């Protein structure tokens, strides 16, 4: 049996449609996740869009707060602390995904994403850019390597 996108070929039996796997993602620069208003806004987005994966930037919060949010939404994932009153990123995902984080820093999370049925696999690099203009060139070179 060979797979051709959404179709499978079973020797001499021709092609038959395989059910597609659907994955939705949400990327949000939340500009400070703390506070009941922002948490409620995120909750409404997750309820309305039902994303399999969420990339949050500029959370301005700690990893323990991100852990609390992941539990609230029944998600898994990783987070990076904010530095002072800036930054902070997170990548929560649902149980339907197999995610392997390759690297992370205060500015990026790089991960391989697979659906559990292995129909979808791809790479995600979520970036919260360097705010210091003198460091941007070095930062982008790091991401390219």
VEXDREN-2710 file (C-alpha; in Angstrom, 1 decimal):
% VEXDREN-2710
k/r/px/py/pz
1/UNK/0.0/0.0/0.0
2/UNK/1.4/3.4/-1.0
3/UNK/0.2/6.7/0.3
4/UNK/-0.3/9.7/-2.1
5/UNK/-1.5/12.6/0.0
6/UNK/-5.1/11.8/0.9
7/UNK/-5.3/8.7/-1.3
8/UNK/-3.9/5.2/-0.8
9/UNK/-3.1/2.7/-3.4
10/UNK/-3.7/-1.0/-2.5
11/UNK/-1.7/-3.0/-5.1
12/UNK/-4.0/-3.6/-8.1
13/UNK/-7.2/-2.4/-6.4
14/UNK/-6.9/1.2/-7.4
15/UNK/-7.1/4.3/-5.3
16/UNK/-9.5/5.0/-2.4
17/UNK/-9.8/8.2/-0.4
18/UNK/-8.3/8.1/3.0
19/UNK/-9.9/10.4/5.6
20/UNK/-8.0/13.6/5.9
21/UNK/-6.4/14.7/9.1
22/UNK/-7.2/18.2/10.1
23/UNK/-4.9/20.3/12.3
24/UNK/-5.5/24.0/13.2
25/UNK/-3.0/26.3/14.7
26/UNK/-3.3/29.6/16.5
27/UNK/-0.4/32.1/16.8
28/UNK/-1.1/35.1/19.1
29/UNK/1.0/38.0/20.3
30/UNK/-1.0/38.3/23.5
31/UNK/0.9/41.3/24.9
32/UNK/0.8/40.2/28.5
33/UNK/-1.2/37.0/29.2
34/UNK/-1.6/37.7/32.9
35/UNK/-4.9/39.1/34.1
36/UNK/-8.5/37.7/33.9
37/UNK/-9.3/39.6/30.7
38/UNK/-6.5/38.1/28.6
39/UNK/-6.9/34.6/30.0
40/UNK/-10.6/34.8/29.2
41/UNK/-9.8/36.1/25.7
42/UNK/-7.4/33.1/25.2
43/UNK/-10.0/30.8/26.5
44/UNK/-12.6/32.2/24.1
45/UNK/-10.2/31.8/21.2
46/UNK/-9.4/28.2/22.1
47/UNK/-13.1/27.3/22.5
48/UNK/-14.0/29.0/19.2
49/UNK/-11.1/27.8/17.1
50/UNK/-10.3/24.5/18.8
51/UNK/-6.6/24.6/17.7
52/UNK/-4.4/21.6/17.9
53/UNK/-1.4/23.9/18.6
54/UNK/-1.0/27.4/19.9
55/UNK/2.1/29.7/19.7
56/UNK/1.9/32.5/22.2
57/UNK/4.4/35.4/22.1
58/UNK/5.0/38.3/24.5
59/UNK/3.3/36.5/27.3
60/UNK/5.2/38.5/29.9
61/UNK/4.8/35.7/32.4
62/UNK/6.6/32.8/34.0
63/UNK/6.8/29.2/33.1
64/UNK/4.7/28.2/36.2
65/UNK/1.9/30.5/35.0
66/UNK/2.1/28.9/31.5
67/UNK/1.9/25.4/33.2
68/UNK/-1.3/26.6/35.0
69/UNK/-2.8/27.7/31.6
70/UNK/-1.9/24.4/29.9
71/UNK/-3.7/22.5/32.7
72/UNK/-6.7/24.8/32.4
73/UNK/-7.0/24.0/28.7
74/UNK/-6.0/20.3/29.0
75/UNK/-2.9/20.9/26.8
76/UNK/0.7/19.8/26.9
77/UNK/3.6/22.1/25.9
78/UNK/6.6/24.2/26.7
79/UNK/7.2/27.8/27.8
80/UNK/10.0/30.2/28.2
81/UNK/10.0/32.8/31.0
82/UNK/9.7/36.5/30.2
83/UNK/12.7/38.7/31.0
84/UNK/11.5/41.5/33.2
85/UNK/8.5/43.0/31.6
86/UNK/9.1/41.8/28.1
87/UNK/9.2/38.6/26.1
88/UNK/7.9/35.2/27.2
89/UNK/6.8/32.5/24.7
90/UNK/4.8/29.3/24.9
91/UNK/3.8/26.4/22.7
92/UNK/0.9/24.4/24.1
93/UNK/-0.6/21.5/22.1
94/UNK/-3.4/18.9/22.4
95/UNK/-3.0/15.2/23.0
96/UNK/-3.7/14.5/19.3
97/UNK/-0.2/15.7/18.5
98/UNK/3.3/14.2/19.0
99/UNK/5.6/17.2/19.4
100/UNK/9.4/17.0/19.7
101/UNK/11.0/20.3/20.7
102/UNK/14.3/20.6/18.9
103/UNK/15.5/23.9/20.5
104/UNK/14.2/26.9/22.3
105/UNK/15.4/30.2/23.6
106/UNK/13.9/33.4/24.9
107/UNK/13.2/34.2/21.2
108/UNK/12.1/31.0/19.6
109/UNK/10.7/27.5/19.9
110/UNK/11.6/25.0/17.1
111/UNK/9.6/21.8/17.0
112/UNK/8.8/18.8/14.8
113/UNK/5.0/18.2/14.8
114/UNK/3.3/14.9/14.0
115/UNK/-0.3/13.9/14.1
116/UNK/-0.7/10.6/16.0
117/UNK/-1.9/8.9/12.8
118/UNK/1.3/10.2/11.1
119/UNK/-0.7/11.6/8.3
120/UNK/0.7/15.1/9.0
121/UNK/4.3/15.9/9.9
122/UNK/5.9/19.3/9.7
123/UNK/8.3/21.7/11.4
124/UNK/7.3/24.8/13.3
125/UNK/9.6/27.6/14.4
126/UNK/7.7/30.1/16.5
127/UNK/9.7/33.3/16.7
128/UNK/9.4/36.3/19.0
129/UNK/12.0/38.6/17.4
130/UNK/15.0/40.3/19.0
131/UNK/14.0/43.8/20.1
132/UNK/17.6/45.0/20.2
133/UNK/18.3/46.1/16.6
134/UNK/22.0/45.5/17.0
135/UNK/21.4/41.8/17.7
136/UNK/18.8/41.0/15.0
137/UNK/21.3/40.0/12.3
138/UNK/23.0/37.5/14.6
139/UNK/19.6/36.2/15.8
140/UNK/18.4/35.5/12.2
141/UNK/21.7/33.8/11.3
142/UNK/21.2/31.5/14.3
143/UNK/17.7/30.6/13.1
144/UNK/19.0/29.9/9.5
145/UNK/21.5/27.4/10.8
END
